[in-house]
Amino acid sequence: MFADSHCHLNYKGLAEQQPEILARARGRGVEAMLNIATRESEWDAVLATAEREPDVWATVGIHPHEADQHPDVGTARLIERAQHPRVVGIGESGLDYFYDHSDRDRQQASFRAHLAACRATQLPIVVHTRDAEADTARILREELEQGAFPGVIHCFTASGAFADIALDLGFYISISGIVTFKNAKDLQETAARLPLDRLLIETDAPFLAPVPHRGKTGEPAFVADTAAFLADLRGEPLETLAHATRANFHTLFAKTRG
């Protein structure tokens, strides 16, 4: 039924019990999982999981938090590693001005390198953006003017206005367990009106476990809880939302279709 469009199966909390985590996800109807890379040192492990598990795929990329530590990871290296048959997207990359763990200019340069790799490979970009709406939108527009590429704004928590910009640029929007939180009223309003054919769902596991699992280590099985909440919020049958978001996942990440 479900596709978890963004999880970190090789992070602490999940890596130690990967077989059990995957079994629980499958038991709740999760049929596809995208295992996201955030630093070069984990690329091999992320890929190994995707090679071993037929319902798990991988990305290669550098998180904006890690941009300072990866000055040599540019477009060429991303393109090279993206040739792997189980790599279906590039990222996560983007801008994070909330924590500023990396220099903002370095974040922007890394982001542009990822977008150039997407343009060359036509693989989708997985965008992380926090407190950086204006620069994220500007860079996406500028890079799209040089040639089209697909993408998704993952773990969407930005404004409704930014959602409209992302949709206008042709992007998908992925909703995480944050939408179930009591203090997420603005996000809930945005999620309720997103077009169904541009909607994805994710866990960002091991982070952001949704209600009723708050405080626990997140895992892909919990995408079913986020989906149920979102379907109720939108006034849609759960089966309709599950089918659509799974279909959207395979449309955006076209290499998953084999």
DRENNUMAR-989354 format. One record per atom (N, C-alpha, C, CB): x, y, z. Coordinates in steps of 0.001 Angstrom, whole numbers, padded with zeros to 6 digits, always signed. Glycine has a CB too. Example, Ala and Ser with C-alpha at 12.3 -4.5 7.8 and 13.67 -1.06 7.14 Angstrom:
% DRENNUMAR-989354
+013190-005690+007800+012300-004500+007800+013200-003300+007800+011308-004473+009046+012850-002250+007080+013670-001060+007140+012900+000030+007870+014084-000598+005725
This chain:
% DRENNUMAR-989354
+000807-001212+000000+000000+000000+000000+000842+001265+000000-000914+000005+001190+001924+001306+000814+002611+002560+001077+004025+002582+000516+002651+002819+002553+004500+003803+000230+005898+004031-000101+006443+005060+000879+006069+004508-001583+007501+004705+001586+008201+005652+002457+009276+006314+001610+008821+004940+003734+009024+007567+001239+009890+008222+000258+011183+008774+000852+009141+009334-000405+011376+008618+002173+012592+009183+002774+012824+008569+004141+012492+010724+002887+013846+007730+004239+014243+007170+005524+015744+006943+005514+013484+005849+005821+016287+006710+006721+017732+006531+006890+017967+005185+007579+018365+007716+007722+017903+004124+006808+017981+002778+007369+019349+002436+007919+017606+001777+006333+020367+003233+007586+021720+002954+008055+022143+003876+009195+022697+003080+006910+021192+004647+009718+021465+005476+010882+021355+004648+012159+020501+006673+010932+022050+005129+013187+021964+004493+014502+020511+004460+014950+022842+005241+015543+020098+003343+015459+018715+003148+015874+017953+002253+014930+018018+004467+015987+018385+002235+013671+017780+001358+012668+018787+000337+012138+017217+002186+011510+020022+000767+011942+021027-000113+011327+021246-001385+012131+022348+000625+011175+021160-001259+013478+021454-002411+014327+020392-003493+014237+021600-001970+015756+019204-003144+013763+018109-004112+013687+017384-004000+012347+017119-003900+014849+018158-003837+011301+017556-003619+009985+016570-004707+009571+018634-003516+008955+016889-005988+009717+015925-007019+009295+014582-006893+010003+016497-008401+009549+014611-006632+011314+013367-006493+012063+012606-005234+011647+013654-006460+013564+013330-004144+011422+012717-002888+010993+012008-003087+009652+013783-001765+010884+012675-003741+008718+012090-003980+007395+010893-004919+007490+013141-004564+006439+010976-005928+008337+009856-006860+008485+008620-006149+009037+010249-008027+009406+008827-005256+010010+007683-004528+010560+007072-003596+009510+008108-003724+011801+007918-002979+008700+007400-002104+007643+006559-002899+006661+008551-001398+006905+007084-004008+006205+006345-004837+005246+005045-005350+005857+007211-006020+004779+005083-005641+007150+003883-006119+007819+002770-005085+007878+004223-006558+009199+003130-003816+007745+002116-002744+007748+001828-002231+006341+002576-001580+008632+002308-002938+005343+001945-002601+003983+002884-001645+003278+000611-002035+003978+004094-001447+003816+005073-000579+003154+005776-001396+002075+006111+000012+004184+005562-001002+000825+006049-001782-000308+007293-001184-000956+004966-001910-001337+007656+000035-000574+008835+000682-001149+009414+001645-000136+008488+001417-002466+010748+001665-000039+011450+002559+000876+012651+003156+000165+011888+001813+002161+012856+004458+000352+014015+005122-000222+014983+005461+000904+013601+006400-001010+016165+004846+000836+017203+004974+001853+018116+006135+001452+018017+003636+002013+018103+007189+002259+018713+008459+001880+020119+008593+002441+017856+009617+002354+021042+009062+001598+022412+009330+002011+022573+010788+002417+023391+008979+000886+023448+011032+003390+023697+012395+003853+025175+012769+003879+023119+012573+005222+026064+011776+003774+027509+012040+003736+028181+010928+002945+028113+012140+005182+029325+011238+002350+029959+010279+001443+030366+008989+002150+031178+010909+000794+030752+009084+003400+031226+007894+004109+030152+006827+004265+031744+008282+005467+028885+007198+004113+027815+006213+004274+027267+005711+002947+026696+006804+005084+027761+006227+001831+027199+005837+000537+027245+004326+000325+027945+006536-000589+028380+003708+000637+028516+002269+000385+027516+001460+001214+029947+001807+000696+027333+001842+002468+026392+001111+003327+024954+001316+002861+026539+001559+004791+024609+002544+002483+023263+002827+001981+022992+002012+000722+023091+004337+001692+023977+001952-000152+023828+001173-001387+023755-000319-001103+024984+001461-002338+024531-000786-000135+024522-002222+000178+023138-002667+000636+025568-002547+001263+022471-001841+001430+021109-002189+001855+020182-002273+000650+020572-001157+002870+020305-001325-000256+019450-001328-001447+019763-002502-002370+019606-000018-002209+021009-002903-002422+021367-004073-003232+020791-005357-002637+022894-004191-003354+020716-005404-001331+020280-006625-000640+018768-006754-000569+020849-006658+000757+018058-005610-000515+016614-005618-000281+015875-005134-001537+016253-004727+000941+015045-005959-002151+014418-005585-003425+013426-004442-003334+013730-006761-003997+012921-004127-002130+011960-003033-001981+012596-001774-001401+010810-003473-001101+013928-001731-001365+014668-000568-000871+015546-000028-001990+015527-000933+000376+015488+001282-002173+016363+001956-003140+017198+002993-002409+015536+002621-004285+018127+003642-003130+019097+004519-002474+019255+005839-003221+020450+003820-002363+019770+006819-002480+020255+008055-003085+021731+008219-002737+019424+009287-002600+022399+009125-003457+023733+009582-003067+023687+011094-002959+024830+009117-004090+024288+011621-001907+024259+013066-001733+024913+013491-000440+022843+013568-001775+024978+014820-000283+025589+015435+000883+024574+016386+001518+026904+016186+000500+024225+016128+002751+023302+016986+003499+023931+018366+003684+022947+016354+004881+023125+019434+003711+023720+020761+003933+024513+020875+005224+022646+021798+003934+024142+020111+006260+024941+020124+007486+026372+019669+007234+024297+019238+008540+026558+018838+006215+027853+018210+005944+028644+018918+004848+027648+016770+005558+028115+020015+004327+028726+020645+003154+030169+021066+003411+027910+021853+002728+030460+021623+004586+031828+022055+004891+032813+020895+004869+031871+022735+006250+032340+019710+005205+033216+018542+005316+033417+017819+003988+032653+017578+006328+032727+018286+002935+032792+017593+001643+033063+018564+000489+031485+016834+001386+034124+019357+000575+034381+020326-000493+034722+019677-001826+035500+021240-000089+035150+018412-001791+035576+017740-003028+034468+016919-003675+036755+016843-002743+033304+016827-003047+032202+016072-003641+031417+017029-004530+031278+015425-002539+031699+016935-005819+031047+017809-006784+030168+017037-007740+032073+018591-007555+029795+017702-008801+028854+017131-009763+029368+015838-010365+028567+018124-010863+030631+015809-010746+031171+014626-011429+031093+013385-010557+032613+014868-011844+031428+013523-009276+031397+012356-008385+029961+011890-008167+032062+012685-007029+029054+012825-008040+027650+012461-007881+027134+011726-009116+026801+013708-007614+027465+012227-010285+027023+011574-011525+027593+010166-011617+027448+012400-012760+028861+010025-011269+029501+008708-011334+028788+007700-010445+030971+008809-010929+028517+008073-009203+027888+007131-008279+026409+006919-008606+028037+007627-006844+025800+007884-009250+024377+007768-009602+024128+006770-010724+023832+009121-010006+025190+006280-011350+025012+005275-012404+024612+003915-011843+026291+005135-013214+024801+003722-010561+024446+002446-009932+022948+002191-010136+024808+002450-008403+022565+000978-010497+021151+000711-010804+020203+000908-009629+021008-000685-011304+020692+000866-008401+019817+001041-007241+019781+002479-006745+020261+000135-006121+020576+003362-007354+020517+004790-007014+019437+005429-007872+021908+005499-007233+018389+005933-007230+017228+006452-007966+017028+007946-007773+015979+005722-007538+017859+008578-006934+017746+010011-006699+019053+010564-006182+016619+010313-005716+019149+011887-006114+020352+012571-005652+019980+013467-004476+021009+013399-006802+020727+013342-003401+020467+014099-002193+020541+013191-000972+019101+014784-002271+020187+013686+000211+019481+014929+000260+020470+016092+000280+018563+014969+001473+020074+017152-000367+020892+018356-000440+019967+019558-000308+021712+018413-001774+020557+020702-000059+019737+021897+000066+020378+022914+000968+018371+021548+000580+019550+023615+001731+020008+024708+002583+019360+024588+003958+019683+026082+001943+020179+024723+004998+019664+024724+006360+020262+025906+007105+019987+023387+007085+019475+026982+007189+019907+028191+007881+019437+028215+009328+019396+029420+007155+018739+027170+009752+018297+027080+011141+019474+026709+012042+017157+026045+011285+020213+025670+011644+021365+025233+012422+022668+025858+011947+021477+023737+012370+022778+026148+010655+024011+026725+010097+025240+025894+010469+024192+028170+010590+025127+024579+010376+026275+023729+010675+027371+023865+009619+025835+022277+010782+027019+024331+008429+028001+024615+007382+027814+026049+006895+027865+023607+006199+028899+026599+006382+028873+027946+005819+027787+028048+004746+030254+028317+005229+027066+029146+004743+025938+029265+003811+026390+029278+002353+025148+030530+004109+027492+029918+002059+027991+029896+000679+028382+028485+000271+029192+030842+000521+028971+027743+001194+029356+026358+000910+028115+025493+000711+030228+025789+002052+027079+025718+001513+025818+024997+001322+025255+025266-000075+024789+025407+002404+025269+026525-000475+024704+026883-001774+025502+026259-002915+024663+028404-001933+026822+026268-002796+027658+025671-003842+027414+024166-003942+029147+025948-003564+027301+023512-002801+027029+022078-002799+025661+021788-003408+027106+021519-001371+024677+022590-003042+023326+022432-003578+023347+022543-005102+022372+023489-002972+024033+023543-005611+024094+023721-007064+024807+022545-007743+024810+025038-007406+025819+021993-007098+026503+020827-007665+025554+019640-007762+027730+020454-006817+024722+019460-006754+023728+018385-006786+022706+018621-007891+023018+018270-005429+022259+019859-008039+021253+020159-009062+021826+019959-010456+020735+021596-008906+023096+020284-010650+023729+020034-011940+023797+018537-012239+025133+020644-011970+024039+017737-011201+024054+016282-011384+022664+015770-011740+024566+015582-010112+021636+016362-011138+020264+015971-011485+019949+016331-012932+019253+016649-010540+020391+017490-013333+020143+017911-014714+020824+016951-015693+020646+019359-014940+022016+016500-015349+022767+015609-016235+022198+014201-016267+024212+015556-015809+021713+013725-015137+021246+012339-015038+019737+012206-015185+021669+011752-013719+019028+013321-014983+017561+013343-014924+017017+012531-013749+016980+012809-016226+017841+012357-012736+017364+011798-011480+016821+012930-010615+018496+011026-010742+015835+012661-009782+015249+013729-008969+016162+014166-007831+013921+013278-008404+016085+015454-007523+016767+016000-006362+015866+015858-005142+017157+017480-006593+016438+015441-004033+015742+015369-002753+016191+016587-001947+016045+014008-001987+015294+017539-001771+015650+018849-001222+015341+018928+000264+014911+019958-001966+016370+019320+001026+016209+019694+002432+016265+021211+002494+017316+019035+003351+015246+021839+003058+015285+023288+003249+014674+023634+004597+014536+024022+002104+015406+024452+005357+014897+024907+006653+015350+026341+006891+015383+023977+007806+014397+027198+007122+014653+028632+007319+015442+029225+006155+015412+028860+008630+015188+028740+004953+015949+029192+003789+015070+029223+002544+017163+028283+003556+013810+029603+002708+012869+029536+001587+013307+030387+000402+011495+029974+002041+013687+031633+000661+013992+032553-000438+015178+032062-001255+014277+033955+000103+016257+031665-000584+017433+031200-001316+017175+029865-001993+018627+031083-000381+016427+028984-001338+016097+027701-001970+015311+027925-003250+015296+026808-001006+014303+028767-003193+013485+029047-004370+014313+029706-005469+012300+029940-003995+015165+030655-005071+015988+031355-006069+016934+030393-006785+016794+032480-005403+017600+029553-006018+018557+028622-006620+017846+027602-007498+019366+027905-005531+016718+027091-007050+015974+026142-007881+015559+026783-009204+014735+025629-007131+015061+028005-009129+014652+028700-010361+015844+028894-011296+014016+030067-010027+016948+029368-010749+018133+029631-011576+018659+028358-012220+019233+030278-010738+018676+027274-011476+019192+026017-012021+018216+025404-013023+019475+025023-010891+016930+025537-012787+015944+025025-013734+015986+025787-015057+014547+025107-013131+016378+027057-015013+016512+027827-016249+017609+027281-017146+016790+029281-015931+018540+026534-016560+019620+025935-017344+019248+024554-017890+020875+025827-016494+018097+024041-017496+017645+022733-017954+016813+022059-016896+018824+021854-018329+015781+021370-017317+014813+020794-016381+015373+019593-015633+013557+020388-017120+014854+019374-014435+015115+018167-013650+013956+018020-012663+016516+018242-012901+013647+016797-012259+012555+016576-011297+013054+016689-009869+011911+015201-011514+012104+016748-008919+012529+016798-007531+011381+016781-006547+013348+018006-007304+011764+016728-005270+010804+016705-004172+011352+017559-003028+010524+015240-003696+010474+018308-002385+010811+018978-001134+010477+017997-000022+010033+020351-000963+011505+017470+000623+011257+016414+001612+010933+017027+002969+012478+015475+001729+010201+016260+003770+009841+016655+005133+009353+018102+005150+011044+016482+006089+008336+018367+004372+007906+019745+004161+007419+020378+005462+006802+019799+003106+008028+021528+005814+007587+022305+006973+007564+023793+006658+008496+022039+008174+007735+024148+005406+007831+025551+005010+006438+026174+004902+008582+025682+003670+006396+027390+004400+005138+028119+004318+004267+027616+003179+005402+029597+004148+002982+027969+003250+002092+027656+002143+002533+028331+000865+000680+028060+002474+003095+029541+000979+003585+030248-000211+004728+029491-000865+004040+031665+000153+005626+028916-000045+006722+028137-000624+006201+026858-001268+007765+027798+000448+005165+026257-000683+004554+025082-001310+004069+025422-002712+003386+024552-000454+003446+026585-002859+002952+026994-004170+004103+027204-005148+002121+028274-004050+005207+027764-004681+006385+027936-005536+006906+026578-005989+007494+028716-004793+007029+025653-005040+007543+024317-005376+006641+023629-006398+007662+023447-004105+005353+023738-006214+004413+023134-007162+004540+023793-008534+002964+023257-006642+004683+025115-008565+004834+025827-009830+006107+025398-010564+004852+027335-009587+007124+025013-009796+008377+024555-010399+008304+023090-010837+009525+024741-009414+007170+022446-010577+006996+021061-010985+007416+020043-009948+007748+020819-012218+007688+020492-008729+008182+019592-007694+007040+018871-006982+009018+020365-006684+007406+017745-006388+006533+017036-005467+006809+017547-004053+006748+015489-005563+005867+017299-003151+006016+017693-001750+005765+016464-000887+005035+018862-001372+006705+016197+000009+006619+015018+000864+006300+015434+002294+007934+014210+000816+005315+014776+002866+004822+015077+004203+005287+014000+005183+003278+015187+004204+005864+014451+006282+006369+013534+007304+005420+013464+008495+007763+013966+007768+005855+012744+009532+005052+012612+010741+004823+013914+011471+005694+011653+011660+005560+014961+011128+005336+016264+011761+003885+016708+011596+006283+017321+011167+003256+016301+010493+001880+016744+010239+000917+016272+011327+001408+016236+008881+001292+015232+012061+000422+014702+013120+000576+015447+014435+000710+013236+013340+001571+016340+014538+001846+017018+015801+000787+018096+016057+003268+017641+015788+000437+018306+017321-000607+019266+017669-000243+020692+017277-000888+019205+019149+001057+021009+017285+001481+022382+017003+001763+022623+015516+002719+022712+017812+001299+021718+014662+001609+021815+013228+000407+022299+012419+002077+020457+012697-000328+023264+012956-001567+023707+012311-001309+024294+010922-002272+024741+013186-000261+025112+010780+000025+025700+009471+000357+024615+008446+001187+026703+009578+001170+023657+008863+001501+022552+007967+000255+021756+007608+002548+021635+008608-000613+021529+008554-001836+020779+008288-002708+021499+007262-002620+020561+009586-002781+022815+007369-003555+023578+006387-002980+023432+004991-003601+025049+006773-001660+023464+004893-001018+023293+003589-001208+021876+003071+000474+023624+003678-000983+020890+003921-001083+019488+003504-002490+019146+003037-000677+018562+004648-003478+019788+003632-004866+019494+003282-005204+019916+001863-005802+020178+004249-004472+020873+001311-004819+021398-000009-003820+021012-001118-004918+022898+000069-002795+020265-000774-001841+019868-001808-002517+018957-002828-000622+019162-001180-002207+019130-004116-002795+018239-005119-002325+016804-004916-002438+018713-006533-003254+015893-005010-002950+014490-004720-001878+013929-005649-004212+013651-004831-001818+014438-006880-000843+013895-007828+000565+014454-007635-001299+014172-009235+000771+015285-006595+002110+015801-006276+002514+015489-004838+002161+017310-006506+001813+014582-004222+001987+014316-002799+002768+013030-002563+000634+014236-002110+003724+013094-001651+004442+011922-001166+004345+011905+000356+005938+011929-001640+004615+010738+000937+004675+010606+002384+005994+009958+002772+003479+009782+002917+006458+010266+003980+007760+009771+004428+007791+009688+005943+008898+010675+003917+008830+009010+006445+009050+008980+007893+010246+009818+008322+009244+007556+008355+011262+009956+007464+012550+010529+007858+013132+009747+009035+012395+012028+008228+012748+008468+009137+013245+007609+010210+014779+007593+010193+012681+006166+010066+015372+007592+011405+014810+007332+012732+014252+008564+013452+015854+006714+013584+014029+009644+012717+013542+010877+013329+012017+010981+013211+014212+012099+012675+011444+011948+013922+010098+012467+013685+008988+011417+013723+010067+013147+012370+009057+010512+014669+007995+009506+014781+006642+010199+014960+008272+008536+015969+005640+009808+014188+004329+010466+014268+003549+010022+015495+003515+010179+013012+002530+010796+015830+001521+010328+016778+000908+009050+016190+000413+011437+017049+000794+007962+016923+000890+007809+018373+002237+007293+018859-000177+006890+018842+003306+007508+018094+004616+006949+018438+005614+008003+018887+005179+006204+017261+005161+009233+019145+006088+010315+019497+006969+009925+020669+005319+011592+019830+008250+010262+020527+009221+009910+021551+009946+008607+021277+008547+009826+022870+009447+007833+020329+010090+006577+019959+011034+006809+018780+009033+005499+019608+011889+005843+018535+012706+005864+017328+011803+005659+016123+013817+004777+017380+011862+006575+015174+011040+006436+013983+011486+005264+013124+011077+007711+013173+010542+004661+012419+010865+003580+011494+009858+003581+010348+010869+002207+012223+010215+002983+009217+009341+003055+008038+007922+002556+008259+009946+002278+006935+007712+001623+009175+006353+001137+009442+005415+002268+009812+006368+000103+010556+005967+003322+010417+005127+004416+010908+004576+005287+009793+005907+005269+011865+005026+005088+008566+004453+005869+007466+002965+005573+007328+005184+005565+006140+002547+004392+007774+001131+004046+007732+000315+004945+008653+000932+002583+008116+000882+005334+009783+000179+006221+010714+000080+007635+010147+000893+006247+012076+001158+008101+009541+001121+009423+008901+000100+009432+007772+002518+009812+008362+000072+008367+006997-000890+008278+005889-002323+008311+006398-000656+006999+005077-002594+007591+007470-003959+007560+008015-004377+008942+008502-004061+006540+009169-003475+009635+009188-003785+010991+009662-004025+011919+008477-002641+011539+010550-003163+011825+007480-003252+012711+006324-004523+012464+005529-002036+012533+005427-004891+011218+005373-006131+010898+004658-007335+011487+005378-006295+009376+004513-007346+011369+006703-008453+011937+007478-008462+013464+007367-008351+011509+008960-007285+014060+007441-007167+015517+007323-007717+016011+005992-005706+015947+007475-007443+015262+004940-007825+015669+003589-009224+015193+003190-006816+015145+002600-009829+014357+004035-011143+013835+003712-011136+012845+002568-012056+014952+003387-010049+012065+002504-009898+011067+001438-009860+009671+002038-008618+011331+000610-010324+008667+001336-010134+007297+001811-008651+006975+001906-010842+006292+000882-008268+006258+002928-006862+005899+003107-006330+005150+001886-006685+005044+004369-007141+004268+001331-006695+003500+000162-006377+004423-001011-007767+002476-000249-007175+005467-001174-006942+006414-002263-005620+007134-002075-008084+007426-002352-005381+007637-000864-004134+008350-000597-002937+007416-000704-004174+008996+000788-003065+006215-000177-001955+005268-000230-001599+004926-001675-002304+003992+000545-002621+004634-002478-002372+004286-003877-001726+005447-004617-003675+003880-004571-002244+006650-004406-001732+007811-005130-000301+008129-004735-002618+009020-004883-000002+008130-003447+001353+008478-003027+002360+007408-003438+001401+008684-001517+001932+006158-003452+002828+005108-003941+003073+005270-005438+002243+003713-003644+002023+005560-006201+002180+005776-007636+003055+006999-007910+000808+005945-008305+002863+008057-007125+003687+009251-007290+005157+008945-007024+003204+010363-006359+005410+008118-006018+006788+007724-005703+007450+007071-006914+006814+006759-004497+006757+006140-007539+007346+005436-008682+007403+006311-009931+006555+004172-008979+006533+007306-010018+006610+008252-011131+007820+009155-010977+005330+009094-011221+008003+009726-009783+009134+010624-009557+010452+009875-009608+008992+011331-008217+010546+008786-008873+011778+007994-008842+011655+006882-009882+012043+007400-007406+011777+007286-011128+011409+006415-012254+012269+005158-012327+011522+007180-013560+013485+005201-011818+014332+004008-011856+013783+002888-010986+015738+004353-011413+012897+003200-010043+012307+002147-009228+011371+001258-010028+011564+002750-008064+010992+001722-011218+010079+000925-012046+010833-000138-012843+009296+001834-013002+012140-000176-012686+012942-001200-013340+013167-000939-014791+012311-002515-013184
